[in-house]
Amino acid sequence: MKTAGNLVVLGSINADHILNLESFPRPGETVTGNQYQVAFGGKGANQAVAAGRSGANIAFIACTGDDDTGERVRKQLASDNIDVEPVTVVAGESTGVALIFVNGEGENVIGIHAGANAALSTDLVAEQQQRIAQADALLMQLESPLESVQAAAEIAHRNNTTVVLNPAPARALSDDLLALVDIITPNETEAEKLTGVRVTNDDEAARAAQVLHDKGIGTVIITLGSRGVWASQQGNGQRVLGFKVQAIDTIAAGDTFNGALMTALLEGEALPEALRFAHAAAAIAVTRKGAQPSVPWRKEIDDFLRQQG
């Protein structure tokens, strides 16, 4: 196993309630599902699990409720090689919940109740200041309070900790926050929200990436689903293809990509090799159902890459 730097993930924890359907219901329509499961998720937790299982040295700043779900989530995260000491139990609050429909093509629609995730305050971030300052990288998403994301980014930036932002779910962000980001990983929708550039081809991806470069972000990785990613460093970009697999469920594919990408980068891999590793992890994940149940372990990723040659 390669030696990785230290990663801190700040983000959300949810219990995912997943219903598989042939097609999504229209307004007012009731449809019957063919499979239902409850699994642990949340973008922050998914990315932490992906990093932990792929070999990162990782600590997770997050909140759960003081309920049975929260207790089970914390035990599961610990078993996935994650330091859960910074996970706060919020008294009188429930653990976050996501209600997820998955259609016959593996696409999903999701509704979220933040629950304890909303309690991840700037005060809790300040309590973890030393941990963030001593990390090599900080990975965040947007299911946590935005002021806390900003506060953590400021701490990291002051201490030369690489700031990585997966700007999901899509929302407008201030230039002040974006200027603190070193690596950003939006999908096409999120890239358009941040730049005003609709991303449907490589030229548009390059234009969107340049807008983000102009805001001070050195590395822009726009995920393009089955078309791979547009990866741009200081304005030099190219599309990097992923692996062709039969997708059955895309839940947490992007999260798996982000967690695995950070592991590889912190192990010293150059961006092309790190992207290949992340693509492999995501390819495995989409062939399985659920969020964290779909996330592969390091040996599975390495075996997959060997098979690809």
N, C-alpha and C positions, 0 to 999 in steps of 0.2 A: 504494500500500500504506500502510495506517495504521501509525503508530508504536506499538509495543507496549512494555510494561514488561518487565523481566527475569524469566523463569521458571526455576526449578530443579525438576527431577523427580528423585525418589529412588525406585528400584524395581528390578524384576526384568527379566532377559533370558532368554528361552528359545528353543530351536529347537522349533517345533511340528511334530509328525507327525500329519497330519490324514487320516482315513479317512471317506469319505462312504458311508453305508449307507441302505437304505430304512427300517430300524427298528433300535433299539438291541438288542443281544443280551441275553437273559435269562441268569441265572446258569447256567453249564454249557453254554450254547448257542454254537455257532460260526456266524457269518454272513459272507457274502461281500460285500465292498465294491465300489462301482462307480467310485471315484476315490480316488487317494492322492497327497498332496503333502507336501513339507517346506517350511515357510516360517518366517520369523522372527517371534517373538511375545514373550510375557511381558507382564504388565499394565503394568509400568513402561515398558518399551520401546514398547509400543503407544501409550500415552498420550504419550510423548515424541515419537514419530513423528507422531501426530495434531496435536500442537502445532506441531512443526517444519514440517510440510507446510502447515498453515493460517496460518503467518506469524509465529509467536512467536519471540522471542529466548530461546533455551532452552539450558540445560546439563543434562547427565544424569549423576547419581551412581549407579553400578551396578557390577557385577562380571561378567566373563566368565572362562571357563577359558582355559588357555594352549593351546588346540586350534585346529584349522583353522576350526571353526564360530565360535569367538569372534573370530578375525581377520576373517572375512567379515561377521559381525554389526557389528563396529566400523566397517568401511568403509561398510556400508550405512547405518548411523545417521548417519555424517558426511555422506553424500550427501542425507540428508533434512533438512539445515539444522540439525543438532544439534551442539553443542560436546561432543565425547566425551573431552576431556582428563580429566574426573573418573571415567572408566570404568577400573576397576582390573583388570588381568590377574592372575588367581590361579594361581600356579605349582602344578602337579601336580593341578589340579582340572579337571573337565569343565564346559562351559557347560550351563546348566539345560536341561531337556527337558520338554515337555508332550506327552502322548499324548491325542489328541482324536478322538472319534467325533461325526459330524454326521449326523442323521437326515433323512428326506425332507421334514420340515417346517422344516428349518433350525435345529432345536434342537441343543444340543451337551452332551456330558458330557466331563469333562477330568480326567486324572490328571497330577500334576506330580512331577518329581524336581528338587529345588532346585539341586543341583550348586554352582557358584560363587556363586549367589545367597546361600547360607548364610554366605558369607565377608564379606558387607557389614556389617562390625562397627562398633561405636561408635567405635573408633579411626579407621576410615576416614571416618566422619561428622565426627569432630573435625578431620581434615585439611582438610575442606571448609567449615569454620566460616565463614570470611570470605565464601566464595561464597554461602552460605545467607543470611548477615547482609545482604549487599548486594543480594539479590534482592527483587523486589516480591512474589513469591508462591512458595511451596513446595508442590508437588503430590506426594502419596504414596499408596501402596496397602498391602496387607498380605501380599505375597509376599516381603517382606524380613524379617529378624529384628526382632521387635517392640521390643526394647531400642534398636535403631538408629532405628526410626521415632520412638520417644519422644525420643531424644537430638536428632534433627534438629528435631522440633517445638519442643523447649525452646530451641534456638538461635534458631530463627525467631521464636518468641514474644518472646524477650528483645530482639530487634532490629526488632520491628514489621514483620516479613515475614509476609504473610498465609499462614496454614496451611490447606491444602486436603487433605482426606482422603477418598479413595474406599475405604471399609472392606471391601474384597474381597480374598480370599475371606472369607465371613462368619465372625466369631468374636467372643467377648466381649472388651470393651476396658475398661480402668480409667477411672474418672471423672477421674483425674489427667491421662490422655492426652486425653480428650475435652474437658476444660476448656481445652486449648491450641489447639483447632481452631476456625477461623473459618467455614469452609464445609465441609459434609459431603455426600457424594453416594452414599448407599446405595441398593440396589434393595430390593424388598419383603422378601426373605429376610433381607438384612443389617440392614434397619431393625428387623425383629422381633427379631433376635438382640441388638441393642443396646438395645431399649426394652421388650421383652416384649409389644408391641402387634402383633397380626396385621394386616397391611395388605391388605385386599381391596376397599376403597372409599375415597372421598375423606374421609369422616368419620374413618376409622381412620388414614388417612395424616396428617390434621391432628393427631390425638392422638399419633401416633408422633413427628411433628415437634416437638410441644410438649415431649415428654419430652426430646428432644435440645436444644431451646432451654433447658430448665431446667438442663441440664448445662453451659451456658455457650456453646453454639454459636449464632452469630448467624444464619447462613443454612443452611437444610436443603433439599436437593433430593433427593427420593426418586424414583428412576426406576421407571416402571411398565410397561415394555415397550411394547406397541402402544397403551397408553392415555396415553402421554406421560409427564409428570413432575408430582409435587406439589412446588411451589416455595414455601417459606415463609421470610420475613424477619422476625425478631423477633416471630413469632407470626401475622403476616399472610400467609395462604397461599391459593394457588389452583392448580388443575390447568392445565397448559400442554400442549396437544396437540402431537404431532409430525406428520410427513408420512406419508401412506399410500403405501407402495410394496410391490412383491412381493418379500418376503424369501426369499433362498435360503441364507443362512448368517449366523447372528447372532454368530459369533466376532468379538470385539473391537468390537462395536457400542457397548457401554458405555464402553470405553476411548477410542474415537474421540470419543464425546460429551464425555468429561471433558477431553481434550486441546484440542478445539475450543472448549469453553466457556471454558477458561482463557485461550486466545488472545483471544477476544472481550472478556472482562472486563478483561484487561490492556491492551486497546486503548481502554478507557474506555467500552465499551458498557454501558448499563443492563441489569439482569438479564433482562427480557423479550426484548430484542434478542439478548443473548448466548445465551439458551436457544434461540431460533429458529435462530441460526447453528449451534449444537451439534446440534440436531435434524436440520438439513439434512445435516451431515457424517455423522451416524449413519445417516440414511436411505440415503445413497449407499453406505455401507459394507456394509449388509445385502443389497444387490443383487449383491455380489461375494463370491468365495470367499476363505477364509484370513483371517489376522489383519492383518499389516502390508500385504500386497498389496491389501487391501480399502480401506485408508485413503485418502481423497481429498486432492488438493492444493487450495490456496486458490481457484484459478480455477474448479475444478469445483464447489466449494461456492457461490461467487458466481454462477456460471451457473445452478445449480439454483435458487437463491433468486430470481433474476430470472424464471425460468420459472414459479415459483409465484405471482409477482405480489405 
